Amino acid sequence: PAFSGLFAPYWREDARGVIVGLTQFTTRAHIVRAMIEAVAYQTMDVVDAMVKDSGVKFTSMKVDGGMTANQVLVQFQADILDTPLSRPSMPEVTAFGSALAAGLATGVWASQEEAAAMQHAMCEYTDFAPSMSPEAREHRRTKWADAIKRSLNQA
């Protein structure tokens, strides 16, 4: 964690990047996998904070953006959150949503339903169901919390 500080939900500028658990057998692939998992863990931290603040647990989530092209990331995110995820076929669906909203505002589409129909026609979703055991999930969350602690007070 913390290659450029540790922001939401920690807000710690004194945190620095650490990679915990290296051995002489660690390869580039392990480092890449750690980076992918770190993205999912950081998202998990923000989602956990949102759930804590709101009292509302997510029953599913939609994800988009360039990194979601990585199947390992999206599956690991579903696993660590214990939440089903849906990934659109269009990786930058947020920009498409903005275009739909602009079209709705300017009269290109007559209703929200018509704009939604356009979105459904243009974009298919792939679903990712959590498959990690509760014990493995808790173990990984505990290890992440330890890595966060190790990254603090380094500046």
mmCIF file of the C-alpha atoms, coordinates in Angstrom:
data_MODEL
# 
_entry.id   MODEL 
# 
loop_
_atom_site.group_PDB 
_atom_site.id 
_atom_site.type_symbol 
_atom_site.label_atom_id 
_atom_site.label_alt_id 
_atom_site.label_comp_id 
_atom_site.label_asym_id 
_atom_site.label_entity_id 
_atom_site.label_seq_id 
_atom_site.pdbx_PDB_ins_code 
_atom_site.Cartn_x 
_atom_site.Cartn_y 
_atom_site.Cartn_z 
_atom_site.occupancy 
_atom_site.B_iso_or_equiv 
_atom_site.pdbx_formal_charge 
_atom_site.auth_seq_id 
_atom_site.auth_comp_id 
_atom_site.auth_asym_id 
_atom_site.auth_atom_id 
_atom_site.pdbx_PDB_model_num 
ATOM 1   C CA . PRO A 1 1   ? 0.000   0.000   0.000   1.00 0.00 ? 1   PRO A CA 1 
ATOM 2   C CA . ALA A 1 2   ? 0.800   3.698   0.019   1.00 0.00 ? 2   ALA A CA 1 
ATOM 3   C CA . PHE A 1 3   ? 3.157   4.261   -2.883  1.00 0.00 ? 3   PHE A CA 1 
ATOM 4   C CA . SER A 1 4   ? 2.026   7.900   -2.968  1.00 0.00 ? 4   SER A CA 1 
ATOM 5   C CA . GLY A 1 5   ? 0.720   8.345   0.572   1.00 0.00 ? 5   GLY A CA 1 
ATOM 6   C CA . LEU A 1 6   ? -2.331  6.699   2.040   1.00 0.00 ? 6   LEU A CA 1 
ATOM 7   C CA . PHE A 1 7   ? -5.508  8.589   1.311   1.00 0.00 ? 7   PHE A CA 1 
ATOM 8   C CA . ALA A 1 8   ? -9.207  7.667   1.759   1.00 0.00 ? 8   ALA A CA 1 
ATOM 9   C CA . PRO A 1 9   ? -10.170 6.425   4.255   1.00 0.00 ? 9   PRO A CA 1 
ATOM 10  C CA . TYR A 1 10  ? -6.884  6.783   6.197   1.00 0.00 ? 10  TYR A CA 1 
ATOM 11  C CA . TRP A 1 11  ? -5.643  10.268  5.200   1.00 0.00 ? 11  TRP A CA 1 
ATOM 12  C CA . ARG A 1 12  ? -2.025  9.615   6.180   1.00 0.00 ? 12  ARG A CA 1 
ATOM 13  C CA . GLU A 1 13  ? 0.666   11.474  4.253   1.00 0.00 ? 13  GLU A CA 1 
ATOM 14  C CA . ASP A 1 14  ? 3.382   9.809   6.360   1.00 0.00 ? 14  ASP A CA 1 
ATOM 15  C CA . ALA A 1 15  ? 2.620   6.397   4.826   1.00 0.00 ? 15  ALA A CA 1 
ATOM 16  C CA . ARG A 1 16  ? 5.054   4.979   2.320   1.00 0.00 ? 16  ARG A CA 1 
ATOM 17  C CA . GLY A 1 17  ? 4.967   2.066   -0.076  1.00 0.00 ? 17  GLY A CA 1 
ATOM 18  C CA . VAL A 1 18  ? 5.782   -1.329  1.343   1.00 0.00 ? 18  VAL A CA 1 
ATOM 19  C CA . ILE A 1 19  ? 5.730   -4.803  -0.116  1.00 0.00 ? 19  ILE A CA 1 
ATOM 20  C CA . VAL A 1 20  ? 5.402   -7.329  2.679   1.00 0.00 ? 20  VAL A CA 1 
ATOM 21  C CA . GLY A 1 21  ? 6.386   -10.994 2.457   1.00 0.00 ? 21  GLY A CA 1 
ATOM 22  C CA . LEU A 1 22  ? 9.149   -10.967 -0.155  1.00 0.00 ? 22  LEU A CA 1 
ATOM 23  C CA . THR A 1 23  ? 11.400  -14.021 -0.393  1.00 0.00 ? 23  THR A CA 1 
ATOM 24  C CA . GLN A 1 24  ? 14.184  -15.070 -2.752  1.00 0.00 ? 24  GLN A CA 1 
ATOM 25  C CA . PHE A 1 25  ? 11.481  -16.851 -4.762  1.00 0.00 ? 25  PHE A CA 1 
ATOM 26  C CA . THR A 1 26  ? 9.420   -13.701 -5.416  1.00 0.00 ? 26  THR A CA 1 
ATOM 27  C CA . THR A 1 27  ? 9.076   -13.007 -9.142  1.00 0.00 ? 27  THR A CA 1 
ATOM 28  C CA . ARG A 1 28  ? 7.823   -10.120 -11.254 1.00 0.00 ? 28  ARG A CA 1 
ATOM 29  C CA . ALA A 1 29  ? 4.504   -11.923 -11.504 1.00 0.00 ? 29  ALA A CA 1 
ATOM 30  C CA . HIS A 1 30  ? 4.172   -11.847 -7.711  1.00 0.00 ? 30  HIS A CA 1 
ATOM 31  C CA . ILE A 1 31  ? 4.839   -8.091  -7.672  1.00 0.00 ? 31  ILE A CA 1 
ATOM 32  C CA . VAL A 1 32  ? 2.250   -7.500  -10.408 1.00 0.00 ? 32  VAL A CA 1 
ATOM 33  C CA . ARG A 1 33  ? -0.288  -9.652  -8.564  1.00 0.00 ? 33  ARG A CA 1 
ATOM 34  C CA . ALA A 1 34  ? 0.417   -7.679  -5.363  1.00 0.00 ? 34  ALA A CA 1 
ATOM 35  C CA . MET A 1 35  ? -0.243  -4.419  -7.233  1.00 0.00 ? 35  MET A CA 1 
ATOM 36  C CA . ILE A 1 36  ? -3.522  -5.734  -8.630  1.00 0.00 ? 36  ILE A CA 1 
ATOM 37  C CA . GLU A 1 37  ? -4.618  -6.937  -5.207  1.00 0.00 ? 37  GLU A CA 1 
ATOM 38  C CA . ALA A 1 38  ? -3.580  -3.606  -3.623  1.00 0.00 ? 38  ALA A CA 1 
ATOM 39  C CA . VAL A 1 39  ? -5.989  -1.786  -5.951  1.00 0.00 ? 39  VAL A CA 1 
ATOM 40  C CA . ALA A 1 40  ? -8.786  -4.094  -4.814  1.00 0.00 ? 40  ALA A CA 1 
ATOM 41  C CA . TYR A 1 41  ? -7.847  -3.730  -1.140  1.00 0.00 ? 41  TYR A CA 1 
ATOM 42  C CA . GLN A 1 42  ? -7.785  0.064   -1.369  1.00 0.00 ? 42  GLN A CA 1 
ATOM 43  C CA . THR A 1 43  ? -11.222 -0.022  -2.982  1.00 0.00 ? 43  THR A CA 1 
ATOM 44  C CA . MET A 1 44  ? -12.329 -2.380  -0.211  1.00 0.00 ? 44  MET A CA 1 
ATOM 45  C CA . ASP A 1 45  ? -11.183 0.126   2.406   1.00 0.00 ? 45  ASP A CA 1 
ATOM 46  C CA . VAL A 1 46  ? -13.258 2.897   0.822   1.00 0.00 ? 46  VAL A CA 1 
ATOM 47  C CA . VAL A 1 47  ? -16.318 0.648   0.411   1.00 0.00 ? 47  VAL A CA 1 
ATOM 48  C CA . ASP A 1 48  ? -15.987 -0.503  4.032   1.00 0.00 ? 48  ASP A CA 1 
ATOM 49  C CA . ALA A 1 49  ? -15.884 3.145   5.167   1.00 0.00 ? 49  ALA A CA 1 
ATOM 50  C CA . MET A 1 50  ? -18.973 3.931   3.090   1.00 0.00 ? 50  MET A CA 1 
ATOM 51  C CA . VAL A 1 51  ? -20.847 0.990   4.604   1.00 0.00 ? 51  VAL A CA 1 
ATOM 52  C CA . LYS A 1 52  ? -19.765 1.995   8.111   1.00 0.00 ? 52  LYS A CA 1 
ATOM 53  C CA . ASP A 1 53  ? -20.859 5.621   7.598   1.00 0.00 ? 53  ASP A CA 1 
ATOM 54  C CA . SER A 1 54  ? -24.150 4.833   5.865   1.00 0.00 ? 54  SER A CA 1 
ATOM 55  C CA . GLY A 1 55  ? -25.171 1.585   7.531   1.00 0.00 ? 55  GLY A CA 1 
ATOM 56  C CA . VAL A 1 56  ? -26.057 0.233   4.072   1.00 0.00 ? 56  VAL A CA 1 
ATOM 57  C CA . LYS A 1 57  ? -24.319 -2.889  2.726   1.00 0.00 ? 57  LYS A CA 1 
ATOM 58  C CA . PHE A 1 58  ? -23.942 -3.176  -1.026  1.00 0.00 ? 58  PHE A CA 1 
ATOM 59  C CA . THR A 1 59  ? -25.765 -6.153  -2.515  1.00 0.00 ? 59  THR A CA 1 
ATOM 60  C CA . SER A 1 60  ? -24.040 -5.701  -5.884  1.00 0.00 ? 60  SER A CA 1 
ATOM 61  C CA . MET A 1 61  ? -21.766 -3.206  -7.618  1.00 0.00 ? 61  MET A CA 1 
ATOM 62  C CA . LYS A 1 62  ? -21.055 -2.091  -11.160 1.00 0.00 ? 62  LYS A CA 1 
ATOM 63  C CA . VAL A 1 63  ? -17.439 -1.367  -12.032 1.00 0.00 ? 63  VAL A CA 1 
ATOM 64  C CA . ASP A 1 64  ? -15.825 0.359   -14.999 1.00 0.00 ? 64  ASP A CA 1 
ATOM 65  C CA . GLY A 1 65  ? -12.590 1.980   -16.068 1.00 0.00 ? 65  GLY A CA 1 
ATOM 66  C CA . GLY A 1 66  ? -9.500  0.750   -17.833 1.00 0.00 ? 66  GLY A CA 1 
ATOM 67  C CA . MET A 1 67  ? -8.273  -1.500  -15.024 1.00 0.00 ? 67  MET A CA 1 
ATOM 68  C CA . THR A 1 68  ? -11.506 -3.486  -15.088 1.00 0.00 ? 68  THR A CA 1 
ATOM 69  C CA . ALA A 1 69  ? -10.300 -5.100  -18.299 1.00 0.00 ? 69  ALA A CA 1 
ATOM 70  C CA . ASN A 1 70  ? -8.197  -7.234  -15.946 1.00 0.00 ? 70  ASN A CA 1 
ATOM 71  C CA . GLN A 1 71  ? -10.347 -10.260 -15.037 1.00 0.00 ? 71  GLN A CA 1 
ATOM 72  C CA . VAL A 1 72  ? -8.115  -11.118 -12.067 1.00 0.00 ? 72  VAL A CA 1 
ATOM 73  C CA . LEU A 1 73  ? -8.700  -7.668  -10.549 1.00 0.00 ? 73  LEU A CA 1 
ATOM 74  C CA . VAL A 1 74  ? -12.484 -7.769  -10.969 1.00 0.00 ? 74  VAL A CA 1 
ATOM 75  C CA . GLN A 1 75  ? -12.791 -11.322 -9.615  1.00 0.00 ? 75  GLN A CA 1 
ATOM 76  C CA . PHE A 1 76  ? -10.530 -10.532 -6.654  1.00 0.00 ? 76  PHE A CA 1 
ATOM 77  C CA . GLN A 1 77  ? -12.576 -7.382  -5.969  1.00 0.00 ? 77  GLN A CA 1 
ATOM 78  C CA . ALA A 1 78  ? -15.781 -9.444  -5.899  1.00 0.00 ? 78  ALA A CA 1 
ATOM 79  C CA . ASP A 1 79  ? -14.092 -11.974 -3.616  1.00 0.00 ? 79  ASP A CA 1 
ATOM 80  C CA . ILE A 1 80  ? -12.607 -9.520  -1.113  1.00 0.00 ? 80  ILE A CA 1 
ATOM 81  C CA . LEU A 1 81  ? -15.834 -7.492  -0.915  1.00 0.00 ? 81  LEU A CA 1 
ATOM 82  C CA . ASP A 1 82  ? -17.995 -10.638 -0.874  1.00 0.00 ? 82  ASP A CA 1 
ATOM 83  C CA . THR A 1 83  ? -20.197 -8.763  -3.327  1.00 0.00 ? 83  THR A CA 1 
ATOM 84  C CA . PRO A 1 84  ? -21.260 -9.631  -6.888  1.00 0.00 ? 84  PRO A CA 1 
ATOM 85  C CA . LEU A 1 85  ? -19.788 -7.237  -9.481  1.00 0.00 ? 85  LEU A CA 1 
ATOM 86  C CA . SER A 1 86  ? -20.949 -6.408  -13.003 1.00 0.00 ? 86  SER A CA 1 
ATOM 87  C CA . ARG A 1 87  ? -18.473 -5.143  -15.580 1.00 0.00 ? 87  ARG A CA 1 
ATOM 88  C CA . PRO A 1 88  ? -19.721 -3.435  -18.752 1.00 0.00 ? 88  PRO A CA 1 
ATOM 89  C CA . SER A 1 89  ? -18.395 -4.400  -22.161 1.00 0.00 ? 89  SER A CA 1 
ATOM 90  C CA . MET A 1 90  ? -17.613 -0.703  -22.653 1.00 0.00 ? 90  MET A CA 1 
ATOM 91  C CA . PRO A 1 91  ? -14.704 0.007   -20.245 1.00 0.00 ? 91  PRO A CA 1 
ATOM 92  C CA . GLU A 1 92  ? -15.348 3.751   -19.985 1.00 0.00 ? 92  GLU A CA 1 
ATOM 93  C CA . VAL A 1 93  ? -19.099 3.556   -19.454 1.00 0.00 ? 93  VAL A CA 1 
ATOM 94  C CA . THR A 1 94  ? -19.008 6.670   -17.236 1.00 0.00 ? 94  THR A CA 1 
ATOM 95  C CA . ALA A 1 95  ? -18.225 8.840   -20.267 1.00 0.00 ? 95  ALA A CA 1 
ATOM 96  C CA . PHE A 1 96  ? -21.012 7.101   -22.165 1.00 0.00 ? 96  PHE A CA 1 
ATOM 97  C CA . GLY A 1 97  ? -23.372 7.878   -19.275 1.00 0.00 ? 97  GLY A CA 1 
ATOM 98  C CA . SER A 1 98  ? -22.403 11.536  -19.479 1.00 0.00 ? 98  SER A CA 1 
ATOM 99  C CA . ALA A 1 99  ? -23.187 11.518  -23.203 1.00 0.00 ? 99  ALA A CA 1 
ATOM 100 C CA . LEU A 1 100 ? -26.554 9.909   -22.494 1.00 0.00 ? 100 LEU A CA 1 
ATOM 101 C CA . ALA A 1 101 ? -27.327 12.559  -19.858 1.00 0.00 ? 101 ALA A CA 1 
ATOM 102 C CA . ALA A 1 102 ? -26.358 15.342  -22.284 1.00 0.00 ? 102 ALA A CA 1 
ATOM 103 C CA . GLY A 1 103 ? -28.602 13.788  -24.950 1.00 0.00 ? 103 GLY A CA 1 
ATOM 104 C CA . LEU A 1 104 ? -31.436 13.590  -22.467 1.00 0.00 ? 104 LEU A CA 1 
ATOM 105 C CA . ALA A 1 105 ? -30.960 17.241  -21.472 1.00 0.00 ? 105 ALA A CA 1 
ATOM 106 C CA . THR A 1 106 ? -30.923 18.425  -25.100 1.00 0.00 ? 106 THR A CA 1 
ATOM 107 C CA . GLY A 1 107 ? -33.873 16.348  -26.263 1.00 0.00 ? 107 GLY A CA 1 
ATOM 108 C CA . VAL A 1 108 ? -32.037 13.643  -28.214 1.00 0.00 ? 108 VAL A CA 1 
ATOM 109 C CA . TRP A 1 109 ? -33.969 11.171  -26.050 1.00 0.00 ? 109 TRP A CA 1 
ATOM 110 C CA . ALA A 1 110 ? -37.493 11.932  -24.948 1.00 0.00 ? 110 ALA A CA 1 
ATOM 111 C CA . SER A 1 111 ? -37.284 10.177  -21.569 1.00 0.00 ? 111 SER A CA 1 
ATOM 112 C CA . GLN A 1 112 ? -34.976 8.525   -19.082 1.00 0.00 ? 112 GLN A CA 1 
ATOM 113 C CA . GLU A 1 113 ? -36.429 5.198   -20.160 1.00 0.00 ? 113 GLU A CA 1 
ATOM 114 C CA . GLU A 1 114 ? -35.406 5.853   -23.773 1.00 0.00 ? 114 GLU A CA 1 
ATOM 115 C CA . ALA A 1 115 ? -31.864 6.786   -22.703 1.00 0.00 ? 115 ALA A CA 1 
ATOM 116 C CA . ALA A 1 116 ? -31.703 3.671   -20.503 1.00 0.00 ? 116 ALA A CA 1 
ATOM 117 C CA . ALA A 1 117 ? -32.818 1.540   -23.454 1.00 0.00 ? 117 ALA A CA 1 
ATOM 118 C CA . MET A 1 118 ? -29.950 3.038   -25.506 1.00 0.00 ? 118 MET A CA 1 
ATOM 119 C CA . GLN A 1 119 ? -27.505 2.197   -22.717 1.00 0.00 ? 119 GLN A CA 1 
ATOM 120 C CA . HIS A 1 120 ? -28.760 -1.408  -22.546 1.00 0.00 ? 120 HIS A CA 1 
ATOM 121 C CA . ALA A 1 121 ? -28.540 -1.743  -26.339 1.00 0.00 ? 121 ALA A CA 1 
ATOM 122 C CA . MET A 1 122 ? -24.937 -0.463  -26.403 1.00 0.00 ? 122 MET A CA 1 
ATOM 123 C CA . CYS A 1 123 ? -23.491 -2.210  -23.375 1.00 0.00 ? 123 CYS A CA 1 
ATOM 124 C CA . GLU A 1 124 ? -23.553 -5.813  -22.153 1.00 0.00 ? 124 GLU A CA 1 
ATOM 125 C CA . TYR A 1 125 ? -22.441 -6.781  -18.649 1.00 0.00 ? 125 TYR A CA 1 
ATOM 126 C CA . THR A 1 126 ? -20.285 -9.649  -17.405 1.00 0.00 ? 126 THR A CA 1 
ATOM 127 C CA . ASP A 1 127 ? -21.037 -10.773 -13.856 1.00 0.00 ? 127 ASP A CA 1 
ATOM 128 C CA . PHE A 1 128 ? -18.435 -11.795 -11.283 1.00 0.00 ? 128 PHE A CA 1 
ATOM 129 C CA . ALA A 1 129 ? -19.673 -13.728 -8.254  1.00 0.00 ? 129 ALA A CA 1 
ATOM 130 C CA . PRO A 1 130 ? -17.630 -13.990 -5.064  1.00 0.00 ? 130 PRO A CA 1 
ATOM 131 C CA . SER A 1 131 ? -15.952 -17.393 -4.780  1.00 0.00 ? 131 SER A CA 1 
ATOM 132 C CA . MET A 1 132 ? -13.499 -16.934 -1.885  1.00 0.00 ? 132 MET A CA 1 
ATOM 133 C CA . SER A 1 133 ? -14.201 -18.763 1.357   1.00 0.00 ? 133 SER A CA 1 
ATOM 134 C CA . PRO A 1 134 ? -15.059 -16.582 4.377   1.00 0.00 ? 134 PRO A CA 1 
ATOM 135 C CA . GLU A 1 135 ? -11.940 -17.861 6.151   1.00 0.00 ? 135 GLU A CA 1 
ATOM 136 C CA . ALA A 1 136 ? -9.654  -16.947 3.248   1.00 0.00 ? 136 ALA A CA 1 
ATOM 137 C CA . ARG A 1 137 ? -11.321 -13.531 2.935   1.00 0.00 ? 137 ARG A CA 1 
ATOM 138 C CA . GLU A 1 138 ? -10.840 -12.752 6.620   1.00 0.00 ? 138 GLU A CA 1 
ATOM 139 C CA . HIS A 1 139 ? -7.226  -13.965 6.514   1.00 0.00 ? 139 HIS A CA 1 
ATOM 140 C CA . ARG A 1 140 ? -6.442  -11.716 3.533   1.00 0.00 ? 140 ARG A CA 1 
ATOM 141 C CA . ARG A 1 141 ? -8.192  -8.720  5.130   1.00 0.00 ? 141 ARG A CA 1 
ATOM 142 C CA . THR A 1 142 ? -6.122  -9.233  8.302   1.00 0.00 ? 142 THR A CA 1 
ATOM 143 C CA . LYS A 1 143 ? -2.884  -9.398  6.292   1.00 0.00 ? 143 LYS A CA 1 
ATOM 144 C CA . TRP A 1 144 ? -3.862  -6.196  4.439   1.00 0.00 ? 144 TRP A CA 1 
ATOM 145 C CA . ALA A 1 145 ? -4.519  -4.409  7.753   1.00 0.00 ? 145 ALA A CA 1 
ATOM 146 C CA . ASP A 1 146 ? -1.046  -5.487  8.899   1.00 0.00 ? 146 ASP A CA 1 
ATOM 147 C CA . ALA A 1 147 ? 0.509   -4.141  5.677   1.00 0.00 ? 147 ALA A CA 1 
ATOM 148 C CA . ILE A 1 148 ? -1.285  -0.818  6.221   1.00 0.00 ? 148 ILE A CA 1 
ATOM 149 C CA . LYS A 1 149 ? 0.149   -0.567  9.758   1.00 0.00 ? 149 LYS A CA 1 
ATOM 150 C CA . ARG A 1 150 ? 3.641   -1.260  8.418   1.00 0.00 ? 150 ARG A CA 1 
ATOM 151 C CA . SER A 1 151 ? 3.343   1.556   5.877   1.00 0.00 ? 151 SER A CA 1 
ATOM 152 C CA . LEU A 1 152 ? 2.611   4.226   8.531   1.00 0.00 ? 152 LEU A CA 1 
ATOM 153 C CA . ASN A 1 153 ? 5.084   6.626   10.202  1.00 0.00 ? 153 ASN A CA 1 
ATOM 154 C CA . GLN A 1 154 ? 7.647   6.227   7.408   1.00 0.00 ? 154 GLN A CA 1 
ATOM 155 C CA . ALA A 1 155 ? 8.024   9.900   6.442   1.00 0.00 ? 155 ALA A CA 1 
# 
